[in-house]
Amino acid sequence: MAERLLPYSGLVTKARAMKGRLLKKDDFERITEFQTVQETISFLREQESYGRIYGEHEEIQHRGQVEELIHDSIREDYRKLYRFANDSQRRVMDLYLEQMQFQETTSWAAVSYFVRVWKEIGDSKDKQMKKVLKEIFGTQIDWLNIMWIYRARHFFHQKPDAIRKMIIPVSYKLKKEECGRLLAAEQMEEFLQILENTVYYKGKDALVKIQDEVSYHYVMRRMYQRICRKYPFSMAPVLFYFYEKEQEIEHLTTALEGIRYQLPREAVREMILLHEPV
């Protein structure tokens, strides 16, 4: 245990401290009450994770500047954590930072990235690192494929053969035959029935219950919580922090958009997913 704790103690301690500074549900509730972007700026100046960045820019004229500075905060956090990391840990952080540009959209670049990362994980000589990264990236790949298939079939009515060329050709816990059946499902009820018979819904490794909403972010959060408990001194807490920071930035950006267009408070609350567990 000691040999695992030492290389990760400083990095994980720093990541946990940063996690404690993430905005809470009450903070987002307050943001939904704001009527102007300037009110949001004033609030962010008060927050430890954004105050220094905003303090260096006294003249902020429009929403685009606000969003740019919000995104600067995760890059600043990345630089801080990078200083605590060794070479192998930095490589993992580099891989994660690279994927931030893809978000949840499918593209040739995203597919190519995940195929390359999966091979690199497979080549890792560190057994624990390999387990942690397979769980994180494998779950992500499975659920990106699930959500891409769902959208392509049920919103854009694309044919299975066309979708198959778009998804990531990697299987983790979602079996290839299950993926094929999801591609072939004609109705949403059939799609959900197939999904509910996968290991993500059944068995000791299940992350979702039958009554839960099919949600990429719900599954990813549950996975991160579980793997951080199992491997508290690993890259899991660090990547979980980056994941949660990304979600915070997405919520802030969406809230700013709602404030800009003067959307009702309840509509903004729903868009930033305040009903999800925190």
Rosetta silent file (secondary structure, phi, psi, omega in degrees, C-alpha in Angstrom):
SEQUENCE: MAERLLPYSGLVTKARAMKGRLLKKDDFERITEFQTVQETISFLREQESYGRIYGEHEEIQHRGQVEELIHDSIREDYRKLYRFANDSQRRVMDLYLEQMQFQETTSWAAVSYFVRVWKEIGDSKDKQMKKVLKEIFGTQIDWLNIMWIYRARHFFHQKPDAIRKMIIPVSYKLKKEECGRLLAAEQMEEFLQILENTVYYKGKDALVKIQDEVSYHYVMRRMYQRICRKYPFSMAPVLFYFYEKEQEIEHLTTALEGIRYQLPREAVREMILLHEPV
SCORE:     score description
SCORE:     0.000 S_00000001
   1 L     0.000  -42.240 -177.529    0.000    0.000    0.000 S_00000001
   2 H   -61.627  -38.032 -178.550    2.821    2.392    0.953 S_00000001
   3 H   -67.960  -23.467  176.103    4.512    1.999   -2.423 S_00000001
   4 H   -85.412  -35.996 -174.769    1.245    3.048   -4.091 S_00000001
   5 H   -66.680  -45.138 -172.987    0.468    5.863   -1.653 S_00000001
   6 H   -58.018  -49.410 -178.196    3.764    7.755   -1.963 S_00000001
   7 H   -67.230  -18.146 -175.054    3.726    8.510   -5.734 S_00000001
   8 H  -110.351  -11.135 -170.766    0.093    9.663   -5.554 S_00000001
   9 H   -58.369  -50.344 -178.929   -0.201   11.334   -2.140 S_00000001
  10 H   -66.183  -43.336 -178.588    0.644   14.896   -3.210 S_00000001
  11 H   -63.957  -47.495 -178.386   -1.247   14.705   -6.509 S_00000001
  12 H   -68.716  -39.360  177.749   -4.407   13.198   -5.019 S_00000001
  13 H   -60.607  -43.228  178.504   -4.352   15.557   -2.011 S_00000001
  14 H   -64.174  -43.805  179.752   -4.141   18.554   -4.362 S_00000001
  15 H   -62.478  -39.909  179.665   -6.965   17.195   -6.568 S_00000001
  16 H   -67.425  -36.120  176.831   -9.194   16.652   -3.518 S_00000001
  17 H   -64.393  -41.362  177.292   -8.526   20.191   -2.323 S_00000001
  18 H   -65.170  -38.950  179.135   -9.547   21.515   -5.744 S_00000001
  19 H   -59.874  -36.327  179.077  -12.651   19.324   -5.673 S_00000001
  20 L   -66.081  -18.204  179.859  -13.671   21.005   -2.434 S_00000001
  21 L   -95.952    1.295  176.019  -13.691   24.346   -4.253 S_00000001
  22 L   -64.761  150.575  178.892  -16.104   23.238   -6.970 S_00000001
  23 L   -64.945  142.459 -179.395  -19.407   25.085   -7.049 S_00000001
  24 L   -96.848  172.586  179.651  -22.185   23.457   -5.050 S_00000001
  25 H   -58.976  -39.312  178.759  -25.834   23.018   -5.890 S_00000001
  26 H   -62.229  -34.821  177.967  -26.681   26.064   -3.767 S_00000001
  27 H   -64.094  -42.856  179.345  -24.243   28.139   -5.830 S_00000001
  28 H   -69.727  -33.565  174.887  -26.014   27.168   -9.045 S_00000001
  29 H   -59.854  -42.165  179.103  -29.370   27.878   -7.436 S_00000001
  30 H   -65.014  -42.461 -179.566  -28.087   31.380   -6.715 S_00000001
  31 H   -59.886  -37.549 -178.963  -26.794   31.794  -10.268 S_00000001
  32 L   -65.749  -14.566  178.473  -30.240   30.979  -11.689 S_00000001
  33 L   -84.309  -15.025 -175.935  -31.555   34.031   -9.812 S_00000001
  34 L   -70.420  147.602 -179.349  -29.253   36.417  -11.655 S_00000001
  35 L  -104.534  -19.962 -176.832  -30.720   38.683  -14.308 S_00000001
  36 L  -133.961  159.784  177.037  -27.514   39.856  -15.987 S_00000001
  37 H   -64.682  -34.954 -179.946  -24.128   38.501  -17.007 S_00000001
  38 H   -61.371  -35.785  176.299  -22.487   41.156  -14.821 S_00000001
  39 H   -63.271  -39.506  178.514  -24.132   39.671  -11.741 S_00000001
  40 H   -65.299  -41.717  177.888  -22.628   36.304  -12.670 S_00000001
  41 H   -59.888  -45.535  179.911  -19.199   37.887  -13.107 S_00000001
  42 H   -60.508  -39.688  178.808  -19.442   39.501   -9.669 S_00000001
  43 H   -65.710  -45.385 -178.423  -20.368   36.139   -8.153 S_00000001
  44 H   -64.876  -31.635  177.081  -17.495   34.319   -9.861 S_00000001
  45 H   -62.007  -26.143 -178.375  -15.024   36.938   -8.625 S_00000001
  46 L   -81.489  -15.074 -174.675  -15.983   35.869   -5.087 S_00000001
  47 L   -87.946  139.103 -176.769  -15.181   32.190   -5.728 S_00000001
  48 H   -60.025  -38.575 -175.417  -11.746   30.831   -4.883 S_00000001
  49 H   -77.087  -16.067 -178.962  -11.462   28.819   -8.089 S_00000001
  50 H  -120.534  -18.599 -173.273  -12.357   31.760  -10.362 S_00000001
  51 H   -57.478  -45.380 -177.249  -11.524   34.872   -8.319 S_00000001
  52 H   -66.483  -39.634 -179.795   -7.840   35.116   -9.207 S_00000001
  53 H   -65.261  -44.871 -179.312   -8.489   34.612  -12.937 S_00000001
  54 H   -73.205  -29.202  179.441  -11.262   37.206  -13.006 S_00000001
  55 H   -64.541  -24.131  179.392   -9.301   39.535  -10.764 S_00000001
  56 L   -83.858   -4.431 -178.533   -6.659   39.848  -13.467 S_00000001
  57 L  -130.660   85.220 -176.041   -9.278   41.046  -15.980 S_00000001
  58 L   -68.404  -35.643 -176.824  -11.057   44.101  -14.630 S_00000001
  59 L  -100.924   98.917  176.684  -12.717   45.016  -17.927 S_00000001
  60 L  -115.275  113.230 -169.134  -14.976   42.196  -19.085 S_00000001
  61 L   -95.832  -29.228 -174.310  -17.327   43.472  -21.731 S_00000001
  62 L  -146.172  169.884 -174.336  -19.279   40.495  -23.077 S_00000001
  63 H   -60.383  -35.392 -179.426  -20.339   36.916  -22.456 S_00000001
  64 H   -59.189  -39.627  177.215  -17.641   35.479  -24.736 S_00000001
  65 H   -65.083  -39.461  179.072  -14.944   36.868  -22.449 S_00000001
  66 H   -61.021  -47.974 -178.044  -16.670   35.364  -19.427 S_00000001
  67 H   -64.811  -38.411  178.976  -16.798   31.920  -21.032 S_00000001
  68 H   -61.911  -41.605  179.997  -13.167   32.122  -22.146 S_00000001
  69 H   -70.657  -33.231  175.209  -12.073   32.866  -18.580 S_00000001
  70 H   -60.815  -45.430  179.120  -14.227   30.035  -17.228 S_00000001
  71 H   -68.347  -28.957  176.274  -12.401   27.631  -19.531 S_00000001
  72 H   -61.132  -30.118 -175.798   -9.074   29.150  -18.477 S_00000001
  73 H   -64.300  -37.526  179.666   -9.760   27.921  -14.946 S_00000001
  74 H   -72.874  -33.359  176.265   -9.535   24.231  -15.893 S_00000001
  75 H   -67.737  -36.032  176.714   -6.313   24.835  -17.799 S_00000001
  76 H   -66.499  -41.817  176.860   -4.910   26.600  -14.740 S_00000001
  77 H   -62.766  -39.642  177.913   -5.925   23.660  -12.541 S_00000001
  78 H   -59.383  -45.402 -179.248   -4.278   21.314  -15.013 S_00000001
  79 H   -63.642  -38.405  179.388   -1.009   23.237  -14.777 S_00000001
  80 H   -64.922  -45.743 -179.348   -1.114   23.157  -10.968 S_00000001
  81 H   -69.499  -32.602 -178.817   -1.681   19.401  -10.819 S_00000001
  82 H   -57.927  -35.100 -178.264    0.907   18.760  -13.516 S_00000001
  83 L   -67.395  -23.949 -179.112    3.617   20.028  -11.166 S_00000001
  84 L   -90.445   -7.089 -170.857    2.752   17.310   -8.626 S_00000001
  85 L   -96.985  151.199  171.558    2.757   14.477  -11.188 S_00000001
  86 L   -88.521 -176.418 -172.884    5.494   12.117  -12.341 S_00000001
  87 H   -62.216  -43.957 -178.583    6.048   11.252  -16.010 S_00000001
  88 H   -68.463  -36.645  177.721    3.485    8.414  -16.217 S_00000001
  89 H   -68.034  -38.552  177.465    0.869   10.468  -14.377 S_00000001
  90 H   -64.303  -35.659  178.920    1.500   13.418  -16.660 S_00000001
  91 H   -63.420  -41.346  177.526    0.979   11.191  -19.680 S_00000001
  92 H   -64.314  -43.036  178.077   -2.466   10.207  -18.384 S_00000001
  93 H   -62.381  -38.862  177.300   -3.320   13.853  -17.734 S_00000001
  94 H   -61.926  -42.916  179.491   -2.202   14.725  -21.258 S_00000001
  95 H   -62.053  -43.218 -178.662   -4.464   12.017  -22.678 S_00000001
  96 H   -67.917  -42.931  179.684   -7.444   13.274  -20.711 S_00000001
  97 H   -59.317  -36.893 -179.029   -6.818   16.913  -21.610 S_00000001
  98 H   -61.659  -35.472 -175.089   -6.719   15.922  -25.282 S_00000001
  99 H   -78.630  -11.875 -177.753  -10.215   14.466  -25.166 S_00000001
 100 L   -59.688  -26.582 -178.584  -11.830   17.620  -23.770 S_00000001
 101 L   -72.489  -18.723 -174.423  -12.163   18.972  -27.295 S_00000001
 102 L   -86.571  -26.591 -175.764  -14.400   16.086  -28.351 S_00000001
 103 L    52.520 -130.263 -178.472  -17.110   16.446  -25.672 S_00000001
 104 L  -111.271   16.393 -176.742  -19.912   13.976  -26.480 S_00000001
 105 L   -92.019  146.092  177.690  -19.910   14.368  -30.246 S_00000001
 106 L   -90.491  139.819  177.848  -18.914   11.620  -32.645 S_00000001
 107 L  -162.902  164.447  177.780  -16.300   12.369  -35.275 S_00000001
 108 H   -59.470  -40.685 -178.933  -13.436   10.658  -37.021 S_00000001
 109 H   -63.472  -41.547  179.697  -10.997   12.476  -34.713 S_00000001
 110 H   -65.130  -45.466  179.534  -12.829   11.315  -31.574 S_00000001
 111 H   -61.501  -45.974  179.958  -12.984    7.694  -32.750 S_00000001
 112 H   -60.802  -40.941  178.930   -9.313    7.744  -33.723 S_00000001
 113 H   -60.210  -50.077 -176.432   -8.406    9.225  -30.341 S_00000001
 114 H   -66.470  -36.387  176.978  -10.211    6.538  -28.321 S_00000001
 115 H   -62.785  -44.091 -179.739   -8.760    3.695  -30.429 S_00000001
 116 H   -65.129  -43.522 -179.924   -5.267    5.081  -29.864 S_00000001
 117 H   -64.848  -41.021 -179.210   -5.806    5.574  -26.128 S_00000001
 118 H   -62.255  -38.587  177.608   -7.240    2.072  -25.711 S_00000001
 119 H   -66.991  -41.594 -179.939   -4.124    0.579  -27.334 S_00000001
 120 H   -63.975  -39.686  176.927   -1.861    2.676  -25.131 S_00000001
 121 H   -62.133  -43.630  179.710   -3.723    1.512  -22.007 S_00000001
 122 H   -62.311  -27.691 -179.328   -3.351   -2.094  -23.149 S_00000001
 123 L   -85.965   -6.003 -177.190    0.407   -1.615  -23.513 S_00000001
 124 L   -63.734  138.594  178.317    0.790   -0.229  -19.965 S_00000001
 125 L   -90.891  -14.033  179.623    3.132   -2.222  -17.682 S_00000001
 126 L   -85.333  109.694 -173.410    1.573   -0.789  -14.501 S_00000001
 127 H   -62.856  -43.932 -179.903   -1.177   -3.272  -13.562 S_00000001
 128 H   -67.728  -43.276  178.197   -3.136   -0.941  -11.286 S_00000001
 129 H   -57.513  -42.140 -179.607   -2.874    1.960  -13.718 S_00000001
 130 H   -62.867  -44.672  179.370   -4.153   -0.333  -16.469 S_00000001
 131 H   -60.797  -46.775 -178.148   -7.155   -1.451  -14.363 S_00000001
 132 H   -62.824  -48.031 -176.366   -8.071    2.119  -13.425 S_00000001
 133 H   -70.625  -34.358  175.979   -7.757    3.492  -16.945 S_00000001
 134 H   -63.730  -40.688  179.244   -9.612    0.553  -18.516 S_00000001
 135 H   -64.373  -44.813 -177.422  -12.509    1.138  -16.132 S_00000001
 136 H   -70.106  -56.773 -176.218  -12.602    4.883  -16.810 S_00000001
 137 H   -73.469  -33.750  178.590  -12.007    4.948  -20.558 S_00000001
 138 H   -64.724  -43.965  177.053  -13.772    1.625  -21.199 S_00000001
 139 H   -62.778  -41.756  178.951  -16.960    2.795  -19.478 S_00000001
 140 H   -61.585  -46.389  179.960  -16.750    6.074  -21.358 S_00000001
 141 H   -60.970  -48.144  179.773  -16.312    4.318  -24.700 S_00000001
 142 H   -55.620  -47.071 -174.250  -19.206    1.919  -24.059 S_00000001
 143 H   -78.714  -28.209  170.902  -21.573    4.726  -23.090 S_00000001
 144 H   -63.366  -44.282  177.653  -20.521    7.082  -25.843 S_00000001
 145 H   -61.245  -43.475  179.261  -21.294    4.268  -28.286 S_00000001
 146 H   -59.497  -47.936 -177.382  -24.644    3.601  -26.583 S_00000001
 147 H   -69.708  -36.982  177.977  -25.654    7.265  -26.726 S_00000001
 148 H   -65.413  -42.883  178.277  -24.401    7.718  -30.308 S_00000001
 149 H   -61.930  -46.142 -178.558  -26.336    4.640  -31.450 S_00000001
 150 H   -58.251  -48.779 -177.880  -29.452    5.833  -29.649 S_00000001
 151 H   -66.304  -43.668 -177.942  -29.345    9.313  -31.190 S_00000001
 152 H   -64.061  -39.240 -177.969  -28.477    8.084  -34.667 S_00000001
 153 H   -76.823  -44.584 -167.823  -31.269    5.475  -34.672 S_00000001
 154 H   -99.428  -14.671  176.612  -34.053    7.334  -32.923 S_00000001
 155 L  -110.140  -34.217 -176.782  -33.471   10.952  -33.875 S_00000001
 156 L  -111.990   -3.558  174.314  -31.806   10.731  -37.279 S_00000001
 157 L    53.509   40.564  178.691  -33.173    7.320  -38.391 S_00000001
 158 L   -80.378  154.738 -178.941  -29.803    6.193  -39.736 S_00000001
 159 L   -79.576  149.852 -178.705  -29.233    2.605  -40.866 S_00000001
 160 H   -52.759  -42.844 -178.161  -27.196    0.193  -38.682 S_00000001
 161 H   -63.602  -36.594  179.159  -24.400   -0.212  -41.226 S_00000001
 162 H   -69.358  -39.670 -179.299  -23.914    3.557  -41.451 S_00000001
 163 H   -68.396  -39.163 -177.756  -23.858    3.951  -37.643 S_00000001
 164 H   -57.326  -32.333  179.844  -21.409    1.064  -37.228 S_00000001
 165 L   -74.403  -17.204 -175.786  -18.844    3.027  -39.248 S_00000001
 166 L   -94.030  -26.313 -172.270  -19.232    6.010  -36.896 S_00000001
 167 L   -84.158  168.366 -177.339  -18.862    4.376  -33.479 S_00000001
 168 L   -77.136  122.395 -176.920  -15.680    3.479  -31.595 S_00000001
 169 L   -79.688   55.214  179.948  -14.562   -0.069  -32.570 S_00000001
 170 L  -135.355  135.548  175.791  -13.740   -1.001  -28.968 S_00000001
 171 L  -116.955  131.980  175.282  -15.702   -3.221  -26.580 S_00000001
 172 L  -111.056  -91.876  176.130  -15.256   -3.086  -22.827 S_00000001
 173 L   -96.522  -17.183  175.038  -18.225   -4.408  -20.848 S_00000001
 174 L   -83.795  111.501 -175.784  -20.691   -3.879  -23.677 S_00000001
 175 L   -68.833  154.186 -178.831  -20.349   -7.046  -25.739 S_00000001
 176 H   -60.164  -39.353  179.828  -20.065   -6.847  -29.517 S_00000001
 177 H   -68.455  -32.456  176.326  -23.261   -8.866  -29.965 S_00000001
 178 H   -68.326  -39.548  177.005  -25.113   -6.516  -27.583 S_00000001
 179 H   -61.968  -41.382  178.379  -23.859   -3.547  -29.575 S_00000001
 180 H   -62.962  -39.102  179.215  -25.133   -5.241  -32.753 S_00000001
 181 H   -70.105  -35.660  175.642  -28.546   -5.781  -31.222 S_00000001
 182 H   -63.809  -39.893  178.219  -28.718   -2.136  -30.116 S_00000001
 183 H   -62.899  -34.597 -175.582  -27.905   -1.106  -33.681 S_00000001
 184 H   -85.723  -14.813 -175.594  -30.706   -3.312  -35.009 S_00000001
 185 L   -60.415  127.357 -178.128  -33.367   -2.218  -32.465 S_00000001
 186 L   -86.180  -36.367 -175.739  -36.296   -0.598  -34.279 S_00000001
 187 L  -115.336  154.901  179.675  -38.188    0.793  -31.280 S_00000001
 188 H   -61.456  -38.054  179.711  -37.030    2.595  -28.158 S_00000001
 189 H   -60.560  -41.122  178.255  -38.656   -0.057  -25.958 S_00000001
 190 H   -66.998  -41.921  178.658  -36.578   -2.764  -27.641 S_00000001
 191 H   -58.066  -47.893 -178.746  -33.426   -0.648  -27.332 S_00000001
 192 H   -66.844  -36.636  179.151  -33.977   -0.170  -23.585 S_00000001
 193 H   -63.769  -41.680  177.299  -34.774   -3.850  -23.051 S_00000001
 194 H   -64.027  -44.205 -178.631  -31.470   -4.852  -24.664 S_00000001
 195 H   -62.977  -38.617 -177.263  -29.623   -2.241  -22.608 S_00000001
 196 L   -71.373   -8.648  177.474  -31.234   -3.404  -19.369 S_00000001
 197 L  -102.443    8.635  176.255  -29.794   -6.884  -19.920 S_00000001
 198 L   -89.136  169.697 -179.014  -26.184   -5.672  -20.074 S_00000001
 199 L   -67.618  -13.950  177.727  -23.757   -5.724  -17.122 S_00000001
 200 L   -71.966  -19.928  178.342  -24.324   -2.014  -16.656 S_00000001
 201 L  -109.902  -22.269 -173.037  -27.786   -2.877  -15.329 S_00000001
 202 L  -125.893  150.516  175.485  -27.262   -6.409  -13.996 S_00000001
 203 L    89.846 -179.463 -174.752  -24.800   -8.173  -11.711 S_00000001
 204 L   -68.126  -20.992 -179.119  -22.315   -6.976   -9.093 S_00000001
 205 L   -96.405    8.884 -177.357  -20.789   -4.383  -11.432 S_00000001
 206 L   -59.653  138.071  176.929  -24.118   -2.730  -12.324 S_00000001
 207 L  -108.689  -17.947 -173.726  -24.025    1.075  -12.366 S_00000001
 208 L  -130.058  145.396  173.815  -27.639    1.722  -13.290 S_00000001
 209 L  -100.060  160.739 -175.994  -30.990    0.430  -12.051 S_00000001
 210 L   -54.919  -39.106 -174.992  -33.929   -0.331  -14.310 S_00000001
 211 L   -80.877   -8.219 -178.706  -35.862    2.723  -13.121 S_00000001
 212 L   -73.973  151.635  175.580  -32.925    5.106  -13.652 S_00000001
 213 L   -69.627  140.273  176.114  -32.810    7.458  -16.606 S_00000001
 214 L   -72.144  105.960 -173.647  -30.441    6.379  -19.375 S_00000001
 215 L  -141.202  123.504  177.420  -27.780    9.042  -18.896 S_00000001
 216 H   -57.462  -47.906 -175.862  -24.145    9.125  -19.948 S_00000001
 217 H   -70.475  -33.264  176.633  -23.238   11.552  -17.161 S_00000001
 218 H   -63.030  -45.675 -179.817  -25.152    9.617  -14.514 S_00000001
 219 H   -65.003  -44.776 -178.465  -23.245    6.449  -15.418 S_00000001
 220 H   -63.167  -40.910  179.069  -19.874    8.211  -15.567 S_00000001
 221 H   -64.210  -44.481  178.826  -20.375    9.809  -12.159 S_00000001
 222 H   -62.396  -40.259  178.889  -21.369    6.513  -10.586 S_00000001
 223 H   -63.141  -46.555 -179.571  -18.358    4.794  -12.161 S_00000001
 224 H   -62.108  -42.156  179.478  -15.959    7.457  -10.914 S_00000001
 225 H   -60.304  -42.079 -178.832  -17.387    7.307   -7.394 S_00000001
 226 H   -68.624  -46.399 -175.928  -16.952    3.549   -7.292 S_00000001
 227 H   -71.868  -28.183  175.817  -13.432    3.427   -8.708 S_00000001
 228 H   -69.579  -32.757  175.084  -12.259    6.251   -6.432 S_00000001
 229 H   -69.288  -38.461 -177.378  -13.407    4.215   -3.440 S_00000001
 230 H   -75.152  -38.155 -178.856  -11.613    1.148   -4.776 S_00000001
 231 L  -128.126   73.555 -175.899   -8.403    2.943   -5.785 S_00000001
 232 L   -65.351  -27.292  176.890   -8.170    6.100   -3.622 S_00000001
 233 L  -112.033   84.012 -178.089   -4.466    6.556   -4.444 S_00000001
 234 L  -160.891 -171.030  176.363   -4.437    6.373   -8.216 S_00000001
 235 L   -77.819   -9.399 -176.927   -5.236    8.574  -11.203 S_00000001
 236 H   -58.183  -51.172  179.209   -8.963    7.999  -10.586 S_00000001
 237 H   -61.622  -32.193  179.684   -9.489   10.941   -8.147 S_00000001
 238 H   -68.848  -47.699 -179.881   -7.496   13.229  -10.465 S_00000001
 239 H   -69.093  -32.315  176.194   -9.497   12.332  -13.571 S_00000001
 240 H   -63.885  -39.315  177.503  -12.727   12.483  -11.560 S_00000001
 241 H   -61.245  -47.659  179.700  -11.836   16.045  -10.593 S_00000001
 242 H   -60.455  -40.107  178.700  -11.270   17.022  -14.228 S_00000001
 243 H   -60.570  -47.711 -178.938  -14.559   15.357  -15.165 S_00000001
 244 H   -67.195  -34.939  177.011  -16.485   17.275  -12.493 S_00000001
 245 H   -65.072  -41.023  176.071  -14.738   20.520  -13.415 S_00000001
 246 H   -58.557  -42.681  179.283  -15.787   19.998  -17.036 S_00000001
 247 H   -64.346  -40.236  178.263  -19.372   19.546  -15.860 S_00000001
 248 H   -61.234  -44.457  179.766  -19.169   22.716  -13.792 S_00000001
 249 H   -63.336  -41.699  178.389  -17.903   24.675  -16.796 S_00000001
 250 H   -62.037  -42.596  179.393  -20.671   23.250  -18.980 S_00000001
 251 H   -65.166  -41.764  179.344  -23.301   24.238  -16.393 S_00000001
 252 H   -64.287  -43.158  179.468  -21.878   27.752  -16.051 S_00000001
 253 H   -62.049  -42.246  178.522  -21.776   28.225  -19.818 S_00000001
 254 H   -65.753  -41.355  178.872  -25.379   27.029  -20.135 S_00000001
 255 H   -62.008  -42.167  178.220  -26.499   29.284  -17.283 S_00000001
 256 H   -61.940  -39.292  177.619  -24.866   32.286  -18.960 S_00000001
 257 H   -63.237  -42.671  178.669  -26.677   31.442  -22.194 S_00000001
 258 H   -64.101  -40.816  178.542  -29.984   31.270  -20.310 S_00000001
 259 H   -65.578  -41.110 -179.683  -29.332   34.589  -18.572 S_00000001
 260 H   -58.588  -42.599 -177.895  -28.369   36.213  -21.870 S_00000001
 261 L   -94.167   10.699  175.897  -31.681   35.198  -23.469 S_00000001
 262 L    54.925   43.518  176.752  -33.684   35.917  -20.302 S_00000001
 263 L   -72.542  152.936  177.697  -35.020   32.377  -20.025 S_00000001
 264 L   -59.197  148.539 -177.473  -37.237   31.542  -17.022 S_00000001
 265 H   -54.728  -43.800 -177.522  -35.335   30.432  -13.921 S_00000001
 266 H   -64.417  -33.909  178.216  -36.874   26.947  -13.963 S_00000001
 267 H   -66.871  -40.856  178.312  -35.816   26.435  -17.567 S_00000001
 268 H   -65.909  -42.538  179.042  -32.214   27.348  -16.687 S_00000001
 269 H   -58.481  -43.192 -178.876  -32.305   25.046  -13.650 S_00000001
 270 H   -66.630  -38.589 -177.671  -33.462   22.155  -15.809 S_00000001
 271 H   -68.311  -32.666 -179.153  -30.784   22.781  -18.439 S_00000001
 272 L   -93.930   14.663  167.043  -27.955   22.736  -15.931 S_00000001
 273 L    58.143   43.977 -179.992  -29.225   19.468  -14.502 S_00000001
 274 L   -69.376  -11.133  177.972  -29.646   20.516  -10.908 S_00000001
 275 L   -80.547  -11.456 -179.432  -31.792   17.416  -10.381 S_00000001
 276 L   -75.673  152.459  177.494  -28.739   15.179  -10.848 S_00000001
 277 L   -65.086  146.829  179.593  -26.915   13.895   -7.760 S_00000001
 278 L  -117.414    0.000    0.000  -23.850   15.918   -6.701 S_00000001
